[in-house]
């Protein structure tokens, strides 16, 4: 017989390829397998079975339909009694009536609506706003995201907790040559971008700046889902890059670690981010970083990076040229970056998240 409070977790993001929220939740659960007091029971709800750390219970609620319908239709109808429901991915199930804690990783959908199709804004815009206001506590990955949650969703600051993300221990300096040789990238130095190729990250602008600045012995490697459906072949042809532009759609962690470790420079030219996890992954692997001095990127990278004022090609050229011309400074920033990345630990993320949930459980509200 269970005596004590029960924590429920909406965990359908653990299924399929774990990127973004899936990785976030998996890392929390790995830590919570050892940290889940004061909860007597932690129930992890999924549509299909998933392996979990000891001490966590997988409650499978089978459903053959979409993840959206599972979360907002089936889950509220079949959810057993829980004292607190943790929702790690922007939304609270529409039919749930109990206490809920919500993680909002960014408010880009509200801040940059032009980034998203009309149907997405229509379907999720109101739901994100309603969920943010409905939650008893909202967790934000950065202070920049907390400010956006206040501004765009109208959530009082007293109900928001800033809990930075961690970097997985797998991201560390390694000998990249075996992987680079297998990928055909061991013949010349390269600049690297990692992440979804979205509009706000201005990959065409990065390509233009690279073609303007980098000498011909350099290559530009883009690693991540081409979610903006960019015609990279046409871009390479127009800029005369040829095989100097390489695209790797879904590199696994083993390849990412090697790519980071071997990069001359990691460039993250985003207009806005909720955190910017590739920045700290790159730093943890000993790569120097160039990013944009806005939103969470500057907050995360601190003094350990080069900065552009915007992701536009014209604003990337000068810092990119400076970075490539100064190997001594690159080494200095790489060392500073490793030191900074060491402060972003999933143990701390999990413990701080658990503390916010525990406070909510004990008080029913969260005070600043």
C-alpha positions in Angstrom: 0.0 0.0 0.0 1.4 3.4 -1.0 1.5 5.9 1.8 2.6 9.3 0.7 2.1 11.6 -2.3 2.1 10.4 -5.9 3.8 12.2 -8.8 2.5 11.6 -12.3 4.5 12.4 -15.4 3.2 12.9 -18.9 5.9 11.0 -20.8 4.8 10.2 -24.4 7.9 12.2 -25.6 10.0 9.3 -24.5 8.8 7.3 -27.5 10.5 7.5 -30.9 13.7 9.4 -31.6 14.7 11.3 -28.4 15.5 14.8 -29.3 14.7 18.0 -27.4 12.0 17.3 -24.8 12.6 13.5 -25.0 16.2 13.9 -24.0 15.3 16.4 -21.3 12.8 14.0 -19.8 15.0 10.9 -20.1 17.8 12.7 -18.2 15.4 13.9 -15.5 14.1 10.4 -15.0 17.6 8.9 -14.9 18.4 11.2 -12.0 15.0 10.8 -10.3 15.5 7.1 -10.1 17.7 8.1 -7.2 16.2 11.4 -6.1 12.4 10.9 -6.1 11.7 11.6 -2.4 9.3 13.1 -1.1 7.1 11.2 -3.5 6.2 7.8 -2.4 5.3 6.8 -5.9 6.3 8.2 -9.4 4.0 7.1 -12.2 5.3 7.6 -15.7 2.4 7.6 -18.3 3.1 6.5 -21.9 1.0 5.0 -24.7 3.5 2.1 -25.1 6.0 0.5 -22.6 9.3 2.2 -22.1 12.3 1.1 -20.0 12.7 3.2 -16.8 15.2 3.5 -14.0 14.5 1.5 -10.8 12.0 3.2 -8.5 9.8 4.6 -11.3 6.7 2.9 -12.5 5.6 2.8 -16.1 1.8 3.1 -16.4 0.9 2.2 -20.0 -2.3 3.6 -21.4 -2.5 2.1 -24.9 -3.7 4.2 -27.7 -3.4 3.8 -31.5 -4.2 7.4 -32.4 -2.1 10.6 -32.4 0.1 11.8 -29.5 -2.1 14.9 -29.3 -5.3 12.8 -28.8 -3.6 10.5 -26.3 -2.5 13.4 -24.2 -5.7 15.5 -24.3 -8.4 12.9 -24.6 -7.4 9.5 -23.4 -4.9 10.4 -20.6 -7.3 12.7 -18.6 -10.1 10.1 -18.9 -7.9 7.2 -17.6 -5.5 9.0 -15.3 -5.4 7.5 -11.8 -5.4 9.8 -8.8 -2.1 11.7 -8.5 -1.2 14.5 -6.1 0.8 16.4 -8.8 1.1 16.0 -12.5 4.4 17.0 -14.2 4.0 18.0 -17.8 7.5 18.4 -19.4 6.5 19.7 -22.8 4.6 23.0 -23.0 1.0 21.7 -22.5 -1.2 20.3 -19.7 -3.9 17.7 -20.7 -7.1 19.7 -21.4 -9.3 17.5 -19.2 -7.0 17.4 -16.1 -8.3 19.1 -13.0 -5.6 18.6 -10.4 -2.4 20.3 -9.5 0.1 20.6 -12.4 3.6 21.7 -13.0 4.7 22.6 -16.5 8.0 23.0 -18.3 8.1 25.6 -21.1 11.4 25.3 -22.9 10.8 28.5 -25.0 8.1 30.9 -26.1 9.3 31.1 -29.7 5.9 30.3 -31.1 4.6 33.5 -29.5 7.7 35.6 -29.9 8.3 34.7 -33.6 5.0 33.7 -35.0 6.3 34.0 -38.6 8.4 31.0 -37.9 5.4 28.7 -37.8 2.6 27.8 -40.2 -0.9 29.2 -39.5 -2.3 25.8 -38.6 0.4 25.4 -35.9 -0.3 28.8 -34.4 -4.0 28.2 -34.4 -3.7 24.7 -32.9 -1.1 25.4 -30.3 -1.0 29.1 -29.6 -4.0 29.2 -27.3 -3.2 25.8 -25.8 0.3 27.0 -24.8 -1.0 30.2 -23.3 -3.8 28.4 -21.5 -1.4 25.7 -20.1 1.1 28.3 -18.9 -1.7 30.2 -17.0 -3.3 27.0 -15.8 -0.1 25.5 -14.2 0.6 26.1 -10.5 4.3 26.4 -11.3 6.1 26.9 -14.7 9.7 25.8 -15.1 11.8 27.7 -17.7 15.1 26.6 -19.1 16.6 30.1 -18.8 16.0 33.6 -17.5 15.3 34.8 -21.0 12.6 32.2 -21.4 11.1 33.2 -18.0 10.9 36.8 -19.3 9.2 35.6 -22.5 6.7 33.6 -20.5 5.8 36.7 -18.5 5.5 38.8 -21.6 3.7 36.6 -24.0 1.7 34.3 -21.7 1.0 36.7 -18.8 2.3 34.4 -16.1 3.3 36.1 -12.9 7.0 35.8 -12.2 6.3 34.4 -8.7 5.0 31.2 -10.5 8.0 30.7 -12.7 11.2 28.8 -11.7 14.4 29.1 -13.8 16.0 25.7 -14.1 18.9 25.5 -16.6 19.4 22.3 -18.6 22.4 20.0 -18.3 24.9 18.5 -20.7 25.1 14.7 -21.0 28.5 13.3 -19.8 28.9 11.6 -23.2 29.8 15.1 -24.5 33.5 15.4 -23.8 36.7 15.8 -25.9 37.5 12.7 -27.9 39.8 11.7 -30.7 37.5 12.5 -33.7 39.6 11.0 -36.5 38.0 7.5 -36.7 34.5 9.0 -37.0 35.6 11.9 -39.3 37.4 9.4 -41.5 34.2 7.3 -41.8 32.2 10.4 -42.7 34.7 11.6 -45.2 35.5 14.7 -43.2 39.1 14.1 -42.2 40.6 15.8 -45.3 40.2 19.5 -44.2 39.2 21.7 -41.2 35.6 22.5 -40.8 33.1 24.8 -39.2 30.0 23.1 -37.6 26.4 23.9 -37.0 24.3 21.4 -34.9 20.5 21.6 -34.5 17.3 21.7 -36.5 17.8 23.8 -39.7 14.9 26.2 -38.8 14.3 29.7 -40.3 15.3 31.5 -37.2 18.8 29.9 -37.3 19.3 31.5 -40.7 21.4 28.7 -42.3 21.4 30.5 -45.7 22.9 33.5 -44.0 25.5 31.3 -42.4 26.4 29.8 -45.7 26.8 33.3 -47.3 29.0 34.4 -44.4 31.1 31.2 -44.7 31.5 31.7 -48.4 32.6 35.3 -47.9 35.1 34.6 -45.1 36.4 31.1 -45.1 39.3 30.1 -47.3 38.9 27.1 -49.6 40.5 24.6 -47.3 37.6 24.9 -44.9 34.3 23.0 -45.0 31.0 23.9 -43.4 29.1 21.0 -41.9 25.4 21.2 -41.0 24.2 18.5 -38.6 20.5 18.2 -37.8 17.0 17.8 -39.3 16.3 20.1 -42.3 13.0 21.2 -40.8 12.9 24.3 -43.0 13.3 22.1 -46.1 16.2 24.2 -47.4 17.5 23.4 -50.8 21.1 22.9 -49.7 22.3 21.7 -53.0 21.1 24.9 -54.7 22.6 27.1 -51.9 26.0 25.3 -52.4 25.8 25.8 -56.1 24.8 29.4 -56.0 27.7 30.2 -53.6 30.2 28.1 -55.4 30.8 25.9 -52.3 30.5 22.5 -54.0 31.5 19.7 -51.6 32.6 22.3 -49.0 29.0 22.3 -47.7 28.1 19.0 -46.1 24.8 18.0 -44.6 24.4 15.2 -42.0 20.6 14.7 -41.3 20.4 12.8 -38.0 23.9 12.1 -36.5 23.8 9.9 -33.4 25.6 11.0 -30.2 28.8 9.1 -31.1 29.1 11.1 -34.3 28.1 14.4 -32.6 30.7 14.1 -30.0 33.4 13.5 -32.7 32.1 16.4 -34.8 32.2 18.8 -31.9 35.6 17.6 -30.8 37.1 18.0 -34.3 35.5 21.3 -35.2 37.6 24.4 -35.8 34.6 26.5 -34.7 31.0 25.7 -33.8 28.6 28.4 -35.1 25.1 28.8 -33.7 23.5 31.7 -35.5 20.0 31.8 -34.1 17.7 34.7 -33.8 16.1 33.3 -30.5 16.5 30.3 -28.3 15.0 29.0 -25.1 18.4 27.7 -24.0 20.7 26.6 -26.9 21.9 23.1 -25.8 24.3 22.6 -28.7 26.3 25.6 -27.3 27.1 23.8 -24.1 27.5 20.4 -25.8 30.1 22.0 -28.1 31.9 23.6 -25.1 31.9 20.4 -23.2 33.7 18.8 -26.1 36.3 21.5 -26.2 35.1 23.4 -29.3 35.2 27.2 -29.5 31.8 28.7 -30.1 30.4 31.7 -32.1 26.8 32.5 -31.4 24.4 35.6 -31.3 24.2 38.1 -28.5 20.5 37.7 -27.8 18.0 35.8 -25.8 19.3 32.7 -23.9 22.5 32.2 -26.0 24.4 35.0 -24.3 23.1 33.8 -21.0 24.3 30.3 -21.6 27.6 31.0 -23.2 28.7 33.9 -21.0 32.2 35.2 -21.6 33.3 31.9 -23.3 32.2 32.6 -26.9 32.4 35.0 -29.8 29.2 36.9 -30.6 27.5 38.3 -33.6 24.9 41.0 -33.1 22.3 39.1 -35.3 22.2 35.9 -37.4 22.2 37.9 -40.6 25.1 37.2 -43.0 26.4 40.8 -42.8 26.6 40.6 -39.0 28.3 37.1 -39.0 31.1 38.0 -41.3 33.3 40.1 -38.9 33.2 37.8 -35.9 33.6 34.8 -38.1 36.7 36.3 -39.8 38.1 37.2 -36.3 37.6 33.7 -35.0 39.2 32.0 -38.0 42.2 34.4 -37.9 43.0 33.9 -34.2 43.9 30.3 -33.2 45.3 31.5 -29.8 41.9 33.1 -28.9 40.1 30.0 -30.1 42.1 27.9 -27.7 41.4 30.3 -24.9 37.7 30.3 -25.5 37.7 26.5 -25.9 39.3 26.2 -22.4 36.8 28.7 -20.9 34.0 26.9 -22.6 34.8 23.6 -21.1 35.0 25.2 -17.6 31.6 26.9 -18.2 29.9 23.7 -19.6 30.9 21.8 -16.4 28.4 23.9 -14.5 25.5 22.6 -16.6 24.8 19.2 -15.0 21.7 17.1 -15.3 22.0 16.2 -11.6 21.5 19.9 -10.8 18.6 20.2 -13.3 16.9 17.2 -11.8 17.4 18.3 -8.2 16.2 21.8 -8.8 13.1 20.6 -10.7 12.3 18.2 -7.9 12.7 21.0 -5.4 10.1 23.1 -7.3 7.7 20.1 -7.5 8.2 19.4 -3.8 7.5 23.0 -2.9 4.4 23.0 -4.9 3.3 19.7 -3.3 3.8 21.0 0.2 2.3 24.5 -0.2 -0.1 24.3 -3.2 1.6 27.4 -4.6 5.1 28.7 -5.2 6.4 31.9 -3.8 9.2 34.0 -5.2 
